[in-house]
């Protein structure tokens, strides 16, 4: 039996404090699951204007935290609260950096001072721990925003007794975001120039905070086994495949779990009527379907399925093939609702498509958690035609809501969804491999056609609902990984 660990999770977003995507769900749920396994877990996130709006019960923990940036000290304040009555959480407040409408980028593009914002965040984590006198066994870093933490520990803090026994794990939630900045930002980090090389932070002449995390942490993980294999290839490695092959022995895949207190039709606080997950066609789901149609101002007879989508509007999510497929899809016996926000080009595209197909397609350009829950519960099918998908959460949420996923077979989508076979009655969704409008259309047509057969449809819904993707088993895998990281740190 391994010992109880002291763990700090460092994340640039976590529910209920802030969210742009799946990372927030993971960073809000994993600490609770680790705590339930008996470990001491704390969480650090920035305090954004979005966090302020949550009306949290926060207190001031450290009134002035001085964080070195270049040759000056930047001040911040550490606020604290307790996540879900379980996990002490520190919110680093620095209004110049974080009191903004968005977290990382506006529809027009990234904030120009992102390097400085997340140098500050990464360094604040270490400075804060010292002030709190909390030495973690493991710091669990997530994505490029915390990628400098392992580099700091291996350089500026290498001889610091306080962190002598602290190891690091770096989880990649999306390799597409690499925290790339020009080399002249290097002095702002205070990291030594000796690590500005191919085995360090340098990346094709620039610096990459993601690469820093990949090179300097004791172990690496990503959010599905499939994606952990894919990212070692040029197609999915997005330039990092060499680094990932180099660190292959230390790279693990752990699929994300689901917080069923939040994402289950039995407990959902946002839906019109909760319903059971026993797989029987329920009144509750019908009520949620009606509510969703009303919310979006759509009409659909009961044999017309609603296909839902909730997504960041980014190239990764397959909107190019969806746009190409739409004229054909709109001829089918279906209606669609899409909730999304992100890049301006997609805002424009979907505003136009919404107009053109207004009887059968409704697009809401917004970030709206309540509507997201209503789409999960009220839709009959859920579409994710992603070009790549590290894990994907909505397809896993959809299963519990009896909302059948139609996905492209990539990364976590491929790992979690098995194509339904009407002969054997096995499978939980619909899946296509080739990234093309044609294959997407075929997959949707198969789903729509099966929907017309209530016996078969009930079977697939039952298969989906009875699956259990709760966090417990993934949290246990993380504990194993933390122990591996601890061992590695002892050796190095
Ligand atoms: P990613 O992290 O790449 O955005 P995931 O599928 O892992 O994709 O997680 C997306 C999470 O963000 C889900 O919880 C989803 O419901 C939520 N989400 C995405 N876009 C929106 C939106 N426009 N409004 C509300 N929630 C959203």
Boltz pocket constraint, residues with backbone or C-beta under 6 A from the ligand:
constraints:
  - pocket:
      binder: B
      contacts: [[A, 20], [A, 21], [A, 22], [A, 23], [A, 25], [A, 174], [A, 310], [A, 311], [A, 312], [A, 339], [A, 340], [A, 341], [A, 364], [A, 366], [A, 367], [A, 368], [A, 369], [A, 372], [A, 391], [A, 392], [A, 393], [A, 394], [A, 395]]
      max_distance: 6.0
